[in-house]
Structure formats: C-alpha cells, structure tokens
Amino acid sequence: MSTAAPQENAAAATPKRSGSSPFRRRPREEAHSNEVLVHGGLPMTIAGYAAMIIAFAIVAIPLYWIFMTSIKHRSDIYTTPAVWFPHSVTGEGYKTATQSIPFWDFFRNSVIVTVILSLAKIVLGVMSAYALSLIRFPGRNLVFIVVIAALMVPNQITVISNYALVSQLGWRNTFQGIILPLAGVAFGTFLMRNQFLSIPSEIIEAARMDGAGPMKLLRKVVMPMSWPTLIAFSIITVVNEWNEYLWPFLMSDDQRTGTLPVGLTQLQNNEGITDWGPVMAATMLAMLPVLALFLVLQRHMIKGLTAGAVKG
C-alpha cells in the first residue's frame, strides 16, 4: 500500500503530452481530412479558372479583332473564312483615319470635355459627400434620398428636356452646352459618402477637439484616408466622360465641339461601308488613353471600390 501511493502521486504529477489530448486529431485523421478538403476544392478551382478564361476571351477576342483589322490590308478584311493572322501588316488604316476626318480636332475636344467634366464631378462629389456624411444640418437625409433617386433615373429620360433647355439658351455647338447637363454627381456623392462614413468616428472627433474646422478636417484628415476611393471614382468618371456619345452627338454639328465618339460616327459613315480598316484604327486610337490610365491605376481602383462600397 505504501509503495502504490507514491507511484499514483507521481503519475498524477507527470504532465500529459500534447499528443494525448482527446481534442487533438491523430495524424491519420488529419491526413484524411486534408485529402477530403483538397479533392473537394479541386472542382471549384477548375470551375473558377474556366470562368476566368471565358471572361478573358469574351473581352480579349473583340479587342484582338479590332487591332488586327486596323493593321490589315483591305483584301484581308473582306475574306471568307476570316483571317485571324494577316499575311502582312500596314499602317494605311491609321493614316486614313487621321486624314479623312479632322481626327485630332475631335481628340482635342474630347480632352477638353473630359478634363472639365471630370474635375467638376470630382470636386462636387467630394464636397457634397462630405456635407452629407460629416456635417449635420436639417434635411440631410432627405437630400441624400433625392441623390439616390437620381441614380435610378436613366440619363436618356432627361435628354429631351435638357435639349429643349439648352437650345433655348443658344448653347448648341458650345462646350458649356455639352458640359453643364452632364455635370451631375449622384454616383460620386454616393460612393464618397460611404467612404467618409467608414472612417472611425474617434479620428473625426479627435481632429475636431484639436481645433480642425470643416475644410481643414477635409484636407488634413478625411481626404488622406480616402485616396483609394477617390482614385476609383476619378477613373470611373474619366472613362465615362471620354466614352460619352449621345449628348455630345445631339449638341455638336461639326469638329468645333464634337468629341471623339462623334468623330468615329462620322468616320464610319464615310469609310465603314467600304473599308473597316480606318474605323478600327480610329477605335484603337480612341481606346489607348483610357486603357493606359486604367492599367496604371487599376490596383487603386479595385481597392477603392472595396473600401468605399461598405460602411464598416
């Protein structure tokens, strides 16, 4: 009896190994679970890659065809079956595209309209979002509801009323006639407001306690924490304004104020029926500026959309 008691006490005092825990899986069980996990996730991985390839093909094949058509000889464009790899390349399409219409005048007008409209929308969007998110005033929620309602109204519905108003003001064939009706900022207000609301309230209150006024709070605190969302908003705005077609087409009669999409329509009417090479060449030239901008800033755009779309 005396010898058994010390042995029992020693056994009780000896710590158990971690491997003997009843809550820990045995190596054989872990290997089996990992094998099930790998085999269960493989079909989803394959499906994900297949969807990515399909999406890439849907976008890339038309772009590839546009580029190939722009450098083909005319005889290679109208062949059956289609020629995916031209036997020889030529730059005549680009030369014709820039000479048969005042291409660079249209290009200049697009730059002017896009820059002015983008700056106006960015400034108005940031200021209105700041007012609706961090400044308290009567009717703030009602104003935001009106802004959200504006997002639900297609631009095409307001074309007739805007056209009548601009014509009565004598603004047809002018830049202000193109720019002012397009300067709405509903989307930018919505996006930037969500971003401003996601900033921790402790930071805002600390800045106010330090004596930061509304404009200083915006410049020194809010905007430095909102650059990714602002870049995303800026890219979307620039692309939309660069590609805007319907309103400039209604407001412009010639190259004095017509934008590049309007010029492409004129080129298509002149050359498209008989020769698609110059049309595709002009399309490539029109895509390059916004494509380069997007490729440079795409990471900031994705980060900004994910950061500003959810309040957290």
Sine and cosine of phi, psi and omega as CSV:
sin_phi,cos_phi,sin_psi,cos_psi,sin_omega,cos_omega
0.00,0.00,-0.64,0.77,-0.04,-1.00
-0.94,0.34,-0.51,0.86,0.01,-1.00
-0.98,0.17,-0.46,0.89,-0.04,-1.00
-0.97,0.26,-0.55,0.84,-0.03,-1.00
-0.90,0.44,-0.72,0.69,0.05,-1.00
-0.88,0.48,-0.58,0.81,0.01,-1.00
-0.90,0.43,-0.65,0.76,0.03,-1.00
-0.91,0.41,-0.64,0.76,0.01,-1.00
-0.90,0.43,-0.63,0.78,0.03,-1.00
-0.91,0.41,-0.64,0.77,0.03,-1.00
-0.91,0.41,-0.61,0.79,0.01,-1.00
-0.94,0.34,-0.54,0.84,-0.02,-1.00
-0.98,0.20,-0.35,0.94,-0.02,-1.00
-0.96,0.30,0.83,-0.55,-0.01,-1.00
-0.93,0.37,0.57,-0.82,0.03,-1.00
-0.98,0.21,0.53,-0.85,0.05,-1.00
-0.95,0.30,0.49,-0.87,-0.02,-1.00
-0.89,0.45,-0.47,0.88,-0.03,-1.00
-0.95,0.32,-0.30,0.96,-0.03,-1.00
-1.00,-0.02,0.08,1.00,-0.01,-1.00
-0.91,0.42,0.71,-0.70,-0.01,-1.00
-0.94,0.35,-0.29,0.96,-0.02,-1.00
-1.00,-0.03,-0.08,1.00,-0.02,-1.00
-0.99,-0.12,0.73,-0.69,-0.01,-1.00
-0.95,0.31,0.57,-0.82,0.10,-0.99
-0.96,0.29,0.40,-0.91,-0.01,-1.00
-0.82,0.58,-0.62,0.78,-0.03,-1.00
-0.92,0.39,-0.61,0.79,0.03,-1.00
-0.93,0.37,-0.63,0.78,0.02,-1.00
-0.90,0.43,-0.67,0.74,0.02,-1.00
-0.89,0.46,-0.64,0.77,0.00,-1.00
-0.91,0.41,-0.67,0.74,0.01,-1.00
-0.92,0.40,-0.64,0.77,0.04,-1.00
-0.90,0.44,-0.62,0.78,0.01,-1.00
-0.91,0.42,-0.66,0.75,0.04,-1.00
-0.90,0.44,-0.66,0.75,0.00,-1.00
-0.90,0.45,-0.69,0.72,-0.01,-1.00
-0.90,0.44,-0.73,0.68,-0.02,-1.00
-0.94,0.35,-0.50,0.87,0.03,-1.00
-0.96,0.28,-0.53,0.85,-0.02,-1.00
-1.00,0.05,-0.24,0.97,-0.05,-1.00
-0.89,0.45,-0.72,0.69,0.04,-1.00
-0.87,0.49,-0.62,0.79,0.03,-1.00
-0.92,0.39,-0.60,0.80,0.04,-1.00
-0.90,0.43,-0.69,0.72,0.03,-1.00
-0.89,0.45,-0.68,0.73,0.01,-1.00
-0.90,0.44,-0.61,0.79,0.03,-1.00
-0.90,0.43,-0.70,0.71,0.03,-1.00
-0.91,0.41,-0.62,0.79,0.02,-1.00
-0.90,0.44,-0.68,0.73,0.04,-1.00
-0.90,0.44,-0.63,0.78,0.02,-1.00
-0.90,0.44,-0.66,0.75,0.00,-1.00
-0.91,0.42,-0.67,0.75,0.01,-1.00
-0.90,0.44,-0.71,0.71,0.02,-1.00
-0.89,0.46,-0.65,0.76,0.03,-1.00
-0.90,0.44,-0.65,0.76,-0.01,-1.00
-0.92,0.40,-0.63,0.77,-0.01,-1.00
-0.88,0.48,-0.59,0.81,-0.01,-1.00
-1.00,0.10,-0.66,0.75,-0.16,-0.99
-0.98,0.21,-0.59,0.81,-0.08,-1.00
-0.90,0.44,-0.72,0.69,0.07,-1.00
-0.87,0.49,-0.64,0.77,0.03,-1.00
-0.90,0.44,-0.66,0.75,0.03,-1.00
-0.88,0.47,-0.66,0.75,-0.02,-1.00
-0.92,0.39,-0.63,0.78,0.05,-1.00
-0.88,0.48,-0.71,0.70,-0.02,-1.00
-0.91,0.41,-0.70,0.72,0.00,-1.00
-0.89,0.46,-0.66,0.75,0.01,-1.00
-0.90,0.44,-0.55,0.84,-0.03,-1.00
-0.93,0.36,-0.38,0.93,-0.03,-1.00
-0.93,-0.36,0.12,0.99,0.03,-1.00
-0.99,0.11,0.43,-0.91,0.24,-0.97
-0.96,0.29,0.41,-0.91,-0.06,-1.00
-0.86,0.51,-0.57,0.82,-0.01,-1.00
-0.92,0.39,-0.45,0.89,0.01,-1.00
-0.99,0.14,-0.31,0.95,-0.03,-1.00
-0.97,0.25,-0.68,0.74,-0.09,-1.00
-0.98,-0.20,0.85,0.53,0.03,-1.00
-0.86,-0.52,0.48,-0.88,0.06,-1.00
-0.77,-0.64,0.84,-0.54,0.02,1.00
-0.95,0.30,0.19,-0.98,-0.07,-1.00
-0.90,0.43,0.57,-0.82,0.02,-1.00
-0.99,-0.11,0.95,-0.33,-0.02,-1.00
-0.99,0.15,-0.49,0.87,0.02,-1.00
-0.82,-0.57,0.97,-0.26,-0.06,-1.00
-0.90,0.43,0.54,-0.84,0.02,-1.00
-0.93,0.36,-0.53,0.85,0.06,-1.00
-0.52,-0.85,0.43,-0.90,-0.05,-1.00
-0.93,-0.36,0.36,-0.93,0.00,-1.00
-0.52,-0.85,0.44,-0.90,0.07,-1.00
-0.97,-0.26,0.25,0.97,-0.02,-1.00
-0.90,0.43,-0.52,0.85,0.01,-1.00
-0.89,0.46,-0.66,0.75,0.02,-1.00
-0.94,0.35,-0.61,0.79,0.03,-1.00
-0.91,0.42,-0.69,0.72,0.02,-1.00
-0.91,0.41,-0.63,0.78,-0.03,-1.00
-0.89,0.45,-0.59,0.80,-0.04,-1.00
-1.00,0.02,-0.15,0.99,-0.03,-1.00
-0.94,-0.35,-0.49,0.87,-0.06,-1.00
-0.97,0.24,-0.37,0.93,0.11,-0.99
-0.74,-0.67,0.33,-0.94,0.09,-1.00
-0.96,0.29,0.94,0.33,-0.14,-0.99
-0.86,0.52,-0.72,0.70,-0.09,-1.00
-0.95,0.30,-0.39,0.92,0.15,-0.99
-0.93,0.37,-0.69,0.72,0.08,-1.00
-0.89,0.46,-0.64,0.77,0.01,-1.00
-0.89,0.45,-0.71,0.71,0.03,-1.00
-0.86,0.50,-0.69,0.72,0.01,-1.00
-0.89,0.45,-0.62,0.79,0.05,-1.00
-0.90,0.45,-0.64,0.76,0.03,-1.00
-0.90,0.44,-0.69,0.72,-0.01,-1.00
-0.89,0.46,-0.78,0.63,-0.04,-1.00
-0.89,0.45,-0.68,0.73,-0.05,-1.00
-0.92,0.40,-0.70,0.72,-0.02,-1.00
-0.90,0.43,-0.75,0.66,-0.04,-1.00
-0.91,0.41,-0.72,0.70,-0.02,-1.00
-0.91,0.41,-0.65,0.76,-0.01,-1.00
-0.91,0.42,-0.71,0.71,0.03,-1.00
-0.88,0.48,-0.69,0.72,0.00,-1.00
-0.89,0.46,-0.71,0.71,-0.03,-1.00
-0.93,0.37,-0.61,0.79,-0.01,-1.00
-0.92,0.39,-0.73,0.68,-0.01,-1.00
-0.90,0.43,-0.75,0.66,-0.01,-1.00
-0.91,0.42,-0.61,0.79,0.02,-1.00
-0.91,0.42,-0.69,0.72,0.01,-1.00
-0.91,0.41,-0.72,0.69,-0.05,-1.00
-0.92,0.40,-0.69,0.72,0.01,-1.00
-0.92,0.38,-0.62,0.78,0.04,-1.00
-0.91,0.42,-0.63,0.78,0.03,-1.00
-0.90,0.44,-0.66,0.75,0.01,-1.00
-0.92,0.40,-0.62,0.79,-0.05,-1.00
-0.98,0.18,-0.21,0.98,-0.05,-1.00
-0.94,-0.35,-0.61,0.79,-0.15,-0.99
-0.85,-0.52,-0.01,1.00,0.05,-1.00
-0.89,-0.47,0.80,-0.60,-0.02,-1.00
-1.00,-0.02,0.79,-0.61,0.07,-1.00
-0.43,-0.90,0.41,-0.91,-0.03,-1.00
-0.89,0.46,0.68,-0.74,0.04,-1.00
0.99,0.17,0.25,0.97,-0.04,-1.00
-0.88,0.47,-0.71,0.71,-0.02,-1.00
-0.91,0.41,-0.59,0.81,0.03,-1.00
-0.91,0.42,-0.65,0.76,0.04,-1.00
-0.89,0.46,-0.66,0.75,0.01,-1.00
-0.91,0.41,-0.60,0.80,0.05,-1.00
-0.88,0.47,-0.64,0.77,0.04,-1.00
-0.90,0.44,-0.64,0.77,0.04,-1.00
-0.89,0.45,-0.70,0.72,0.02,-1.00
-0.90,0.44,-0.62,0.78,0.03,-1.00
-0.89,0.46,-0.56,0.83,0.03,-1.00
-0.90,0.44,-0.49,0.87,0.04,-1.00
-0.92,0.39,-0.40,0.92,-0.06,-1.00
-1.00,0.05,-0.10,1.00,-0.03,-1.00
-0.99,-0.17,0.89,-0.45,0.04,-1.00
-0.88,0.47,0.57,-0.82,0.00,-1.00
-0.88,0.47,-0.48,0.88,-0.05,-1.00
-0.91,0.42,-0.41,0.91,-0.02,-1.00
-0.93,0.36,-0.55,0.83,-0.06,-1.00
-1.00,-0.01,0.05,1.00,-0.08,-1.00
-0.89,0.45,-0.71,0.71,-0.09,-1.00
-0.90,0.43,-0.73,0.68,-0.01,-1.00
-0.91,0.41,-0.66,0.75,0.03,-1.00
-0.90,0.43,-0.63,0.78,0.00,-1.00
-0.90,0.44,-0.68,0.74,0.02,-1.00
-0.90,0.44,-0.67,0.74,-0.01,-1.00
-0.92,0.40,-0.72,0.69,-0.02,-1.00
-0.91,0.42,-0.61,0.79,0.02,-1.00
-0.91,0.42,-0.65,0.76,0.03,-1.00
-0.91,0.41,-0.52,0.85,0.04,-1.00
-0.98,0.19,-0.15,0.99,-0.01,-1.00
0.96,0.26,0.52,0.86,-0.08,-1.00
-0.98,-0.22,0.19,0.98,0.09,-1.00
-0.92,0.39,0.56,-0.83,-0.05,-1.00
0.88,0.48,0.55,0.84,0.10,-1.00
-0.75,-0.66,0.41,-0.91,0.00,-1.00
-0.94,0.35,-0.59,0.81,0.02,-1.00
-0.92,0.40,-0.50,0.86,0.07,-1.00
-0.92,0.39,-0.49,0.87,0.05,-1.00
-0.99,0.12,-0.65,0.76,-0.20,-0.98
-0.98,0.18,-0.75,0.66,-0.16,-0.99
-0.87,0.49,-0.72,0.69,0.00,-1.00
-0.92,0.39,-0.29,0.96,-0.01,-1.00
-0.99,-0.12,0.08,1.00,-0.14,-0.99
-1.00,0.05,0.29,0.96,0.06,-1.00
-0.92,0.39,0.52,-0.85,-0.14,-0.99
-0.78,-0.63,0.53,0.85,-0.08,-1.00
-0.88,0.47,-0.73,0.68,-0.02,-1.00
-0.91,0.42,-0.70,0.71,0.00,-1.00
-0.90,0.45,-0.63,0.78,0.04,-1.00
-0.89,0.46,-0.69,0.72,0.01,-1.00
-0.89,0.46,-0.74,0.68,-0.05,-1.00
-0.92,0.40,-0.74,0.67,-0.04,-1.00
-0.94,0.33,-0.53,0.85,0.05,-1.00
-0.89,0.46,-0.70,0.72,0.04,-1.00
-0.88,0.47,-0.61,0.79,0.04,-1.00
-0.91,0.42,-0.71,0.71,0.00,-1.00
-0.90,0.43,-0.59,0.81,0.03,-1.00
-0.94,0.34,-0.38,0.93,0.01,-1.00
-0.98,0.19,-0.20,0.98,0.04,-1.00
-0.95,0.32,0.75,-0.66,-0.02,-1.00
-0.82,0.58,0.71,-0.70,-0.03,-1.00
-0.91,0.42,-0.44,0.90,0.02,-1.00
-0.88,0.47,-0.62,0.79,0.00,-1.00
-0.92,0.40,-0.67,0.74,0.01,-1.00
-0.90,0.44,-0.72,0.70,-0.02,-1.00
-0.91,0.41,-0.61,0.79,0.02,-1.00
-0.90,0.44,-0.65,0.76,0.03,-1.00
-0.91,0.41,-0.63,0.78,0.03,-1.00
-0.92,0.38,-0.61,0.79,0.04,-1.00
-0.92,0.40,-0.46,0.89,0.05,-1.00
-0.99,0.16,0.02,1.00,0.08,-1.00
0.99,-0.12,0.24,0.97,0.00,-1.00
-0.97,0.26,0.83,-0.56,0.08,-1.00
-0.98,0.19,-0.01,-1.00,-0.04,-1.00
-0.84,0.53,-0.74,0.68,-0.05,-1.00
-0.95,0.31,-0.62,0.78,0.04,-1.00
-0.92,0.40,-0.61,0.79,0.06,-1.00
-0.89,0.46,-0.64,0.77,0.02,-1.00
-0.92,0.38,-0.70,0.71,-0.09,-1.00
-0.97,0.24,-0.65,0.76,-0.15,-0.99
-1.00,-0.07,-0.41,0.91,-0.11,-0.99
-0.87,-0.49,-0.82,0.57,-0.15,-0.99
-0.95,0.32,-0.77,0.64,-0.06,-1.00
-0.92,0.40,-0.67,0.75,0.05,-1.00
-0.86,0.52,-0.42,0.91,0.02,-1.00
-1.00,-0.04,0.03,1.00,-0.10,-1.00
-0.83,-0.56,0.24,0.97,-0.05,-1.00
-0.86,0.51,-0.70,0.72,0.00,-1.00
-0.86,0.52,-0.69,0.72,0.02,-1.00
-0.92,0.39,-0.62,0.78,0.03,-1.00
-0.90,0.44,-0.64,0.77,0.03,-1.00
-0.90,0.43,-0.67,0.74,0.04,-1.00
-0.87,0.49,-0.72,0.69,0.04,-1.00
-0.87,0.49,-0.65,0.76,-0.01,-1.00
-0.91,0.41,-0.68,0.74,-0.01,-1.00
-0.90,0.43,-0.72,0.70,0.01,-1.00
-0.87,0.50,-0.66,0.75,-0.01,-1.00
-0.91,0.42,-0.72,0.69,-0.01,-1.00
-0.88,0.48,-0.71,0.70,-0.01,-1.00
-0.89,0.45,-0.70,0.71,0.00,-1.00
-0.89,0.46,-0.67,0.74,-0.04,-1.00
-0.96,0.29,-0.56,0.83,0.03,-1.00
-0.91,0.42,-0.58,0.82,-0.05,-1.00
-1.00,-0.07,0.01,1.00,-0.02,-1.00
-0.87,0.49,0.76,-0.65,-0.11,-0.99
-0.84,-0.54,-0.76,0.64,-0.20,-0.98
-0.88,0.48,-0.79,0.61,-0.07,-1.00
-0.92,0.39,-0.73,0.68,0.08,-1.00
-0.87,0.50,-0.55,0.84,0.03,-1.00
-0.91,0.42,-0.62,0.79,0.02,-1.00
-0.96,0.27,-0.48,0.87,-0.10,-0.99
-1.00,-0.03,-0.24,0.97,-0.14,-0.99
-0.87,-0.49,0.63,-0.78,0.06,-1.00
-0.95,-0.32,-0.34,0.94,-0.06,-1.00
-0.45,-0.90,-0.23,-0.97,-0.10,-1.00
-0.97,0.23,-0.04,1.00,0.00,-1.00
-0.91,0.42,-0.66,0.75,0.01,-1.00
-0.77,-0.64,-0.07,1.00,-0.03,-1.00
-0.92,0.40,0.62,-0.78,0.02,-1.00
-1.00,-0.03,0.04,-1.00,-0.10,-0.99
-0.89,0.45,-0.67,0.74,0.09,-1.00
-0.85,0.53,-0.57,0.82,0.07,-1.00
-0.92,0.40,-0.65,0.76,0.06,-1.00
-0.89,0.45,-0.60,0.80,0.05,-1.00
-0.90,0.43,-0.60,0.80,0.06,-1.00
-0.90,0.44,-0.68,0.74,0.04,-1.00
-0.89,0.45,-0.66,0.75,0.03,-1.00
-0.91,0.42,-0.64,0.77,0.03,-1.00
-0.91,0.42,-0.62,0.79,0.04,-1.00
-0.91,0.41,-0.52,0.85,-0.02,-1.00
-0.99,0.13,-0.67,0.74,-0.18,-0.98
-0.90,-0.44,-0.35,0.94,-0.19,-0.98
-0.90,0.44,-0.54,0.84,-0.04,-1.00
-0.94,0.35,-0.58,0.81,-0.08,-1.00
-0.96,-0.27,-0.42,0.91,-0.08,-1.00
-0.47,-0.88,0.94,-0.34,-0.01,-1.00
-1.00,0.06,-0.14,0.99,-0.01,-1.00
-0.86,0.51,-0.80,0.60,0.02,-1.00
-0.88,0.47,-0.57,0.82,0.02,-1.00
-0.90,0.43,-0.70,0.72,0.02,-1.00
-0.93,0.37,-0.58,0.82,0.04,-1.00
-0.90,0.43,-0.70,0.71,0.03,-1.00
-0.91,0.42,-0.57,0.82,0.05,-1.00
-0.89,0.45,-0.66,0.75,0.05,-1.00
-0.89,0.46,-0.69,0.73,0.02,-1.00
-0.90,0.44,-0.56,0.83,0.01,-1.00
-0.96,0.30,-0.49,0.87,-0.03,-1.00
-0.98,0.18,-0.48,0.88,-0.18,-0.98
-0.86,0.52,-0.71,0.71,-0.04,-1.00
-0.87,0.49,-0.76,0.65,-0.03,-1.00
-0.95,0.30,-0.51,0.86,0.05,-1.00
-0.91,0.41,-0.69,0.72,0.04,-1.00
-0.90,0.44,-0.66,0.75,0.03,-1.00
-0.88,0.47,-0.68,0.74,-0.02,-1.00
-0.92,0.39,-0.67,0.74,-0.01,-1.00
-0.89,0.45,-0.57,0.82,-0.01,-1.00
-0.95,0.30,-0.60,0.80,-0.15,-0.99
-0.92,-0.39,0.28,0.96,-0.11,-0.99
-0.91,0.41,-0.58,0.81,0.01,-1.00
-0.90,0.44,-0.68,0.74,0.03,-1.00
-0.91,0.40,-0.56,0.83,0.00,-1.00
-0.91,0.42,-0.73,0.68,-0.01,-1.00
-0.90,0.43,-0.69,0.72,0.03,-1.00
-0.90,0.45,-0.64,0.77,-0.01,-1.00
-0.93,0.37,-0.62,0.78,0.01,-1.00
-0.92,0.40,-0.65,0.76,0.01,-1.00
-0.95,0.31,-0.48,0.88,-0.01,-1.00
-0.99,0.16,-0.60,0.80,-0.10,-0.99
-1.00,-0.07,-0.16,0.99,-0.07,-1.00
-1.00,0.09,-0.28,0.96,-0.06,-1.00
-0.80,-0.59,0.75,-0.67,0.09,-1.00
-0.99,0.11,0.82,-0.57,-0.04,-1.00
-0.61,-0.79,0.00,0.00,0.00,0.00
